[in-house]
Amino acid sequence: MITAYKPISCWLFSCAAAVFMMALIGAITRLTESGLSITEWKPVMGALPPLNDTAWAHEFSLYQATPQYKDINLGMSLESFKQIYFWEWLHRLFGRLIGVIYFIPLVRFWIKKQIPSEAKKTLLGILALGFLQGAMGWYMVKSGLVDQPAVSHYRLAAHLGLAFIIFCSLLYMGLAFCTSRDPAAEKLVPLRKLVAGTLALAGITMMWGALVAGLRAGLIYNNDFPFMGKYVWPTEMFRFSPPWTNFFENHAAVQFTHRILALLTFITILFVVWKSSTVECPPRLRKLFSALLIMTCVQVGLGITTLVTHVNIVVANLHQAGALTILAILTALLYNLPKKA
């Protein structure tokens, strides 16, 4: 669609890289249970951390009134509080920085009339998603400040899902501004819908991963893989009523659903890569299909390792990075595959 706009593509790729890092910082924030340490939303003044003992005492007193402190961290020291505060503050600060590095260049390119008219609505849509993401982040945090010592796993999944959409949108538009589709790829037109479906399936799988993280459902059946007790499915699969709620609320059923979706995604990607091998691919696409296969195998290994290590923070963060990498490769494939011959 759009070519020869290198500064704009570099800007969009930089924003995508920043969102990638933001997601990893968010994963650390979640895994260290730091997300509820800041109890107020101050979009501007909140960029600064507490700068003296009085300010730290005030922030700590606000946290001491939360369910998380009362139910989980009762007796926590100020020094320990500072450690969890750091990750939530860094997460929010990085979100502000992404807003700045997206908004200011957008205005500059717009004023200089360097943005093609067909791209303006999409770029404004990404900006709107960014504002929505900030609001969703606070909406998520609020859910853990009233009655329960943890954020809603539904809101966590929505927050992560928005990050995925923003990341893929930035990457797709970055490619559109710098990459021409290879005419030799016309033979692969039938694969476009299959790749699009695979991207959607991978996204759903990752959303269920967010539900697993939000419920801490990864902390059960850690030593039984590939089984869940006596069987490959949990015996408490349908403990809740009505039955469909188990797939969203039952810890064992949520983990099992994530396993099944991951397996379906793995099989689908194997099929996509095999299908691509039956036709002649341009070198660029062949490399992308190969990278997809390799990264998918790595991601499966990371997922299993995350489980058997009882959600080790380093492995779990690599698992999130792997998910984003797979989304990136699928997005690149989707862009490079023509819609019609």
PEQUI-V303549 format. One record per residue. RES is the residue in one letter. PHI is phi in whole degrees, 0 to 359 (NA if undefined). NEAR is the number of other C-alpha atoms within 8 Angstrom. Layout:
# PEQUI-V303549
res:RES phi:PHI near:NEAR
res:RES phi:PHI near:NEAR
This chain:
# PEQUI-V303549
res:M phi:NA near:5
res:I phi:229 near:9
res:T phi:225 near:9
res:A phi:63 near:7
res:Y phi:235 near:9
res:K phi:301 near:8
res:P phi:301 near:6
res:I phi:290 near:10
res:S phi:295 near:14
res:C phi:298 near:9
res:W phi:299 near:11
res:L phi:292 near:13
res:F phi:294 near:11
res:S phi:296 near:8
res:C phi:295 near:12
res:A phi:297 near:13
res:A phi:297 near:8
res:A phi:294 near:9
res:V phi:295 near:12
res:F phi:303 near:11
res:M phi:296 near:8
res:M phi:300 near:11
res:A phi:295 near:11
res:L phi:289 near:11
res:I phi:297 near:11
res:G phi:298 near:9
res:A phi:296 near:10
res:I phi:296 near:11
res:T phi:301 near:14
res:R phi:290 near:9
res:L phi:293 near:8
res:T phi:269 near:7
res:E phi:54 near:8
res:S phi:261 near:12
res:G phi:296 near:11
res:L phi:257 near:14
res:S phi:286 near:10
res:I phi:254 near:11
res:T phi:262 near:10
res:E phi:233 near:4
res:W phi:249 near:7
res:K phi:236 near:7
res:P phi:305 near:6
res:V phi:258 near:5
res:M phi:293 near:6
res:G phi:291 near:8
res:A phi:293 near:11
res:L phi:265 near:6
res:P phi:282 near:6
res:P phi:303 near:8
res:L phi:251 near:7
res:N phi:208 near:6
res:D phi:297 near:7
res:T phi:296 near:6
res:A phi:295 near:9
res:W phi:296 near:10
res:A phi:297 near:8
res:H phi:295 near:8
res:E phi:298 near:10
res:F phi:293 near:10
res:S phi:294 near:8
res:L phi:295 near:9
res:Y phi:294 near:12
res:Q phi:295 near:9
res:A phi:270 near:8
res:T phi:272 near:11
res:P phi:301 near:13
res:Q phi:297 near:13
res:Y phi:295 near:13
res:K phi:293 near:10
res:D phi:266 near:8
res:I phi:238 near:8
res:N phi:249 near:8
res:L phi:303 near:8
res:G phi:91 near:4
res:M phi:302 near:8
res:S phi:279 near:6
res:L phi:297 near:7
res:E phi:296 near:6
res:S phi:293 near:8
res:F phi:298 near:11
res:K phi:299 near:8
res:Q phi:292 near:8
res:I phi:285 near:14
res:Y phi:298 near:11
res:F phi:302 near:8
res:W phi:292 near:13
res:E phi:291 near:14
res:W phi:296 near:11
res:L phi:297 near:9
res:H phi:299 near:12
res:R phi:291 near:9
res:L phi:298 near:9
res:F phi:296 near:9
res:G phi:298 near:10
res:R phi:297 near:9
res:L phi:296 near:8
res:I phi:298 near:11
res:G phi:302 near:9
res:V phi:292 near:8
res:I phi:287 near:9
res:Y phi:269 near:12
res:F phi:291 near:9
res:I phi:297 near:8
res:P phi:297 near:9
res:L phi:301 near:8
res:V phi:297 near:8
res:R phi:298 near:8
res:F phi:296 near:11
res:W phi:292 near:9
res:I phi:298 near:7
res:K phi:280 near:6
res:K phi:57 near:7
res:Q phi:263 near:7
res:I phi:262 near:8
res:P phi:299 near:7
res:S phi:301 near:6
res:E phi:289 near:5
res:A phi:259 near:8
res:K phi:297 near:9
res:K phi:297 near:8
res:T phi:294 near:7
res:L phi:293 near:8
res:L phi:291 near:8
res:G phi:296 near:8
res:I phi:296 near:11
res:L phi:299 near:10
res:A phi:297 near:8
res:L phi:297 near:10
res:G phi:296 near:10
res:F phi:298 near:8
res:L phi:297 near:8
res:Q phi:296 near:11
res:G phi:297 near:9
res:A phi:294 near:8
res:M phi:295 near:11
res:G phi:299 near:9
res:W phi:290 near:9
res:Y phi:300 near:9
res:M phi:293 near:13
res:V phi:299 near:12
res:K phi:303 near:10
res:S phi:294 near:12
res:G phi:257 near:15
res:L phi:254 near:15
res:V phi:249 near:8
res:D phi:248 near:7
res:Q phi:231 near:10
res:P phi:274 near:12
res:A phi:204 near:9
res:V phi:285 near:15
res:S phi:298 near:10
res:H phi:291 near:11
res:Y phi:291 near:8
res:R phi:290 near:11
res:L phi:297 near:13
res:A phi:296 near:13
res:A phi:295 near:10
res:H phi:297 near:12
res:L phi:291 near:11
res:G phi:299 near:10
res:L phi:297 near:10
res:A phi:299 near:11
res:F phi:299 near:11
res:I phi:296 near:8
res:I phi:297 near:13
res:F phi:301 near:11
res:C phi:294 near:12
res:S phi:295 near:9
res:L phi:298 near:13
res:L phi:295 near:14
res:Y phi:299 near:11
res:M phi:292 near:10
res:G phi:300 near:14
res:L phi:294 near:11
res:A phi:296 near:13
res:F phi:273 near:14
res:C phi:225 near:12
res:T phi:234 near:9
res:S phi:267 near:8
res:R phi:291 near:9
res:D phi:285 near:8
res:P phi:304 near:5
res:A phi:289 near:7
res:A phi:278 near:13
res:E phi:300 near:11
res:K phi:293 near:9
res:L phi:262 near:12
res:V phi:309 near:12
res:P phi:299 near:7
res:L phi:280 near:11
res:R phi:300 near:12
res:K phi:296 near:7
res:L phi:294 near:9
res:V phi:293 near:12
res:A phi:298 near:10
res:G phi:295 near:8
res:T phi:294 near:12
res:L phi:298 near:11
res:A phi:296 near:8
res:L phi:295 near:10
res:A phi:297 near:11
res:G phi:297 near:11
res:I phi:296 near:9
res:T phi:301 near:12
res:M phi:290 near:9
res:M phi:296 near:12
res:W phi:292 near:12
res:G phi:298 near:10
res:A phi:294 near:12
res:L phi:295 near:14
res:V phi:300 near:14
res:A phi:295 near:10
res:G phi:296 near:13
res:L phi:272 near:9
res:R phi:57 near:8
res:A phi:286 near:12
res:G phi:281 near:12
res:L phi:262 near:9
res:I phi:238 near:6
res:Y phi:55 near:10
res:N phi:285 near:11
res:N phi:252 near:6
res:D phi:252 near:8
res:F phi:306 near:9
res:P phi:273 near:5
res:F phi:269 near:10
res:M phi:231 near:11
res:G phi:91 near:10
res:K phi:280 near:5
res:Y phi:236 near:8
res:V phi:280 near:8
res:W phi:239 near:9
res:P phi:281 near:11
res:T phi:292 near:7
res:E phi:266 near:7
res:M phi:305 near:10
res:F phi:240 near:10
res:R phi:288 near:8
res:F phi:269 near:8
res:S phi:230 near:8
res:P phi:293 near:6
res:P phi:304 near:8
res:W phi:295 near:7
res:T phi:292 near:10
res:N phi:299 near:16
res:F phi:290 near:9
res:F phi:242 near:9
res:E phi:240 near:9
res:N phi:281 near:13
res:H phi:307 near:11
res:A phi:293 near:11
res:A phi:292 near:15
res:V phi:294 near:16
res:Q phi:296 near:12
res:F phi:297 near:10
res:T phi:298 near:10
res:H phi:297 near:12
res:R phi:299 near:8
res:I phi:294 near:8
res:L phi:296 near:11
res:A phi:296 near:11
res:L phi:295 near:8
res:L phi:296 near:8
res:T phi:296 near:12
res:F phi:299 near:11
res:I phi:296 near:8
res:T phi:297 near:9
res:I phi:294 near:12
res:L phi:301 near:9
res:F phi:295 near:8
res:V phi:299 near:11
res:V phi:295 near:12
res:W phi:298 near:8
res:K phi:299 near:9
res:S phi:293 near:12
res:S phi:284 near:8
res:T phi:275 near:6
res:V phi:232 near:8
res:E phi:281 near:7
res:C phi:255 near:11
res:P phi:298 near:9
res:P phi:307 near:6
res:R phi:299 near:6
res:L phi:289 near:10
res:R phi:300 near:9
res:K phi:295 near:8
res:L phi:294 near:11
res:F phi:296 near:11
res:S phi:295 near:9
res:A phi:297 near:9
res:L phi:297 near:13
res:L phi:298 near:11
res:I phi:296 near:8
res:M phi:293 near:11
res:T phi:294 near:11
res:C phi:296 near:9
res:V phi:298 near:9
res:Q phi:295 near:11
res:V phi:299 near:10
res:G phi:298 near:8
res:L phi:294 near:12
res:G phi:297 near:10
res:I phi:295 near:9
res:T phi:295 near:9
res:T phi:302 near:13
res:L phi:293 near:12
res:V phi:288 near:10
res:T phi:266 near:8
res:H phi:58 near:9
res:V phi:60 near:11
res:N phi:301 near:8
res:I phi:298 near:8
res:V phi:290 near:6
res:V phi:295 near:11
res:A phi:297 near:12
res:N phi:291 near:11
res:L phi:296 near:9
res:H phi:297 near:12
res:Q phi:293 near:11
res:A phi:298 near:10
res:G phi:297 near:11
res:A phi:298 near:10
res:L phi:295 near:10
res:T phi:295 near:9
res:I phi:297 near:11
res:L phi:300 near:13
res:A phi:297 near:10
res:I phi:294 near:11
res:L phi:296 near:13
res:T phi:296 near:12
res:A phi:296 near:12
res:L phi:296 near:12
res:L phi:300 near:10
res:Y phi:294 near:11
res:N phi:284 near:10
res:L phi:273 near:13
res:P phi:293 near:12
res:K phi:287 near:6
res:K phi:206 near:5
res:A phi:287 near:6
